[in-house]
Amino acid sequence: MSPTALPRTGPAPALRGRIGTGFSPVPHRYHLYLSADCPRSLRALTARALLGLQGTVAATVLGPDPAAPGHTALRRAYEAAGHHFDGALTVPALCDTWSGRIVTHHTPDILEDLRLLAAHPAFRAAA
């Protein structure tokens, strides 16, 4: 722990937000962080493509270099979701670009949220 970091006063936050419950279904608001060698990330990336969300949900496939800009952005999103977050960064992760926070990193929730976004009239109009 760095000398300026404060100790956590509670458990790590549960990153299980849902679109439609605190997060509005708005085109261009969400960003997926993925890893090329992660089967769950591949499922999320495939779902995004099959649902036609490539133009409305951005995605970054992270490489192996933890100092790369994508990793830095993902770290900031985790820190925004949980004050002094010091846990592991996991992917896939769905980020809300308006608040800069992780919505969820739970793959079944991400897949369901992508399905809900694709069915939402705002996303059909933006396609």
Secondary structure as UniProt FT lines:
FT   TURN            3..4
FT   STRAND          18..19
FT   STRAND          21..23
FT   TURN            27..28
FT   STRAND          30..35
FT   TURN            36..37
FT   HELIX           39..50
FT   TURN            51..52
FT   TURN            54..56
FT   STRAND          58..62
FT   TURN            66..67
FT   HELIX           69..81
FT   TURN            83..84
FT   STRAND          93..96
FT   TURN            97..100
FT   STRAND          101..104
FT   HELIX           107..119
FT   HELIX           121..126
//
